[in-house]
């Protein structure tokens, strides 16, 4: 079984703990921004379940863009590594680190 997109992004941040991913997604008519850091995901715009087994990024979500930010993340002064990556760009990075 292959990992979900959300789980692959979480694994990426486990392998690259110096990075925070900010993922802009669309789920139906709702947009969300999800922060992923050291293997954990949290919505910045909607409630996040306390149970880490409940996916924050559902399979049907469309990824609009991904920002790679240097850790620690400071929302008032983020240090961008790369901004507005497409899913295809991010998928290439995932493959580079083996997830």
N, C-alpha and C positions, 0 to 999 in steps of 0.2 A: 504494500500500500504506500502511495506517495503522500508526503506531508502537504498540508494545506498551505496556501500562500502566507497566511498569518503565521503559521508555525515556522515556515522557512525564513521569514523575516526575523522572528524571534531567535532562531538558531544563528542567523547572521550576527545579531548583536551579542550573542554569547561568544562567538569567535572574534568579534571586533568590539570589545567592551569600552573602547575609547570613543565609540560613536553612539549617537542617539538618532533614531530614524523618526521623522515626522511624516506620516503617511496621510495624504488627503484622499478620501474615498467618497464614493457615492453609492448609497444603498437605496434603490428606488428613487423617491423624491427627496431623500434626506442626505445631506452632506455631513461628513464627520472628519475630524482630525485625530489621528491616533499616534501616540508616542510609544515607541518601542525601545527598550533599554535593558541590556543584560538579560535578555530572554523573557521579558515581561511586557505586556501590552496594556495600555490604558487610554480610554477615550478622553480627549480634552474638551469635548462638547456635550457628551451624553453620559449617563451613569454607566459605570463599569461594574460587572458582577464581582463579588468577593471571591468566587470560586475560580481559580486560574484555569480550570478545565473548560470553562465556558468561553468560547472564542469571542474576542472583541471584534475581529475582522471576519465576518461571515464569507463563505465561499462565493456568494452571489454579488459581493461588493465589487465595484469597479474602481480600480486604483487610478486616480487622476494624476497624482504626482508624488514623488518621494524626495524629501530633503535629508541630506546627511549632515549632521551637526556634531561638532566636537563636544565631548563630555568634559566637565559637567555642563548640563543644559541650563542656560539662563534665559528665560523667555524675553526679558527686556533687552538682552544683548547677545543673541545667538551667534555662535562662530561657525558659519557654514563651511562645510567641506565641499559639498556640491548641492545645488538647489534645482528644484523642478525637474528631477529625473523622471523619465517615462518608465512604465513597467518594464519595457524591453531593456532599457539601460540598467535598471536595478537587477533584473534577472541575470544579466551578464555578470554583475558583481557577485550575485549569489553563487553562480557556477564557479567563479574564480576561487571562492573560499570553500567550495565543496558542499553547498546546501541547496 
